[in-house]
Amino acid sequence: MGSRVTLFQGVTFGVKSWRPDQIRSFPTIGDNCFFFAHATVVGGITIGNDCIIGANTVVAKDVPDGALAVGVPAEIHHGKGKESMLSWAA
């Protein structure tokens, strides 16, 4: 997990399954990311820098830098995470 990561209540990082080839395959998290309430991130995936993972979202695939992920399964919106963070600072 990178620096300046914010986790709200009930966020889960875990493995995709209990099969021997998956049991040590945890997510890698970049810098300056936000994980809203009850987001779930599973498997040996990468969440890039400056990403937002929405509430109740289930992520099981890579999320590129600056993206927003929402829904079940996660729908990736390129550039929207970084864009939202910039609007928060305004």
C-alpha positions in Angstrom: 0.0 0.0 0.0 1.3 3.4 -1.0 1.3 6.7 0.9 -1.6 9.0 1.5 -4.2 6.3 1.1 -7.6 6.9 2.8 -9.8 3.9 3.9 -13.3 4.4 5.0 -15.2 1.9 7.2 -15.5 -1.8 6.1 -13.0 -1.8 3.2 -11.7 -5.3 2.4 -8.4 -6.3 0.6 -8.2 -10.0 0.0 -7.5 -13.0 -2.2 -9.8 -14.0 -5.0 -10.1 -17.6 -3.9 -8.5 -20.1 -1.5 -6.9 -22.2 -4.2 -3.2 -22.7 -3.5 -2.2 -20.6 -6.6 -4.3 -17.7 -5.4 -3.8 -17.7 -1.6 -0.9 -15.2 -1.6 -2.2 -13.1 -4.5 -3.1 -9.8 -2.8 -3.8 -6.4 -4.3 -1.1 -3.7 -4.7 -2.2 -0.2 -3.9 -0.6 3.0 -5.3 -0.3 6.5 -3.7 -3.0 9.0 -2.9 -6.0 6.7 -3.3 -9.4 6.8 -1.7 -11.5 3.7 -0.8 -15.0 4.5 0.2 -17.2 2.5 2.6 -17.4 -1.3 2.1 -15.3 -1.3 -1.1 -13.8 -4.7 -1.8 -10.6 -5.3 -3.7 -9.5 -8.9 -4.4 -6.8 -10.8 -6.2 -3.2 -10.0 -7.4 -4.3 -6.7 -9.1 -2.9 -3.2 -9.1 -4.7 -0.1 -8.1 -2.8 2.8 -9.6 -1.9 6.2 -8.1 -4.6 8.9 -7.6 -7.6 6.4 -7.8 -11.0 6.5 -6.2 -12.8 3.3 -5.4 -16.5 4.0 -4.8 -18.6 2.7 -1.9 -19.7 -0.9 -2.2 -17.6 -1.4 -5.3 -16.1 -4.8 -6.0 -12.7 -4.6 -7.9 -11.1 -7.7 -9.3 -9.1 -6.2 -12.2 -6.4 -3.6 -12.5 -7.3 0.1 -12.1 -5.0 2.5 -14.0 -3.6 5.7 -12.5 -6.2 8.5 -12.0 -9.2 6.3 -12.5 -12.6 6.0 -10.7 -14.0 2.5 -10.1 -17.7 2.1 -9.2 -20.2 -0.8 -9.2 -20.4 -4.5 -9.0 -18.3 -5.6 -10.8 -16.3 -2.4 -11.0 -16.7 -0.2 -14.0 -13.5 1.8 -14.7 -13.7 5.4 -15.6 -10.3 6.6 -16.9 -9.1 9.9 -15.6 -12.2 10.5 -13.4 -10.6 9.7 -10.1 -7.8 12.4 -10.5 -10.4 14.8 -11.9 -12.6 14.4 -8.9 -9.7 14.9 -6.5 -8.8 18.1 -8.2 -12.4 19.3 -7.8 -12.2 18.6 -4.0 -9.3 21.0 -3.7 -11.0 23.9 -5.5 
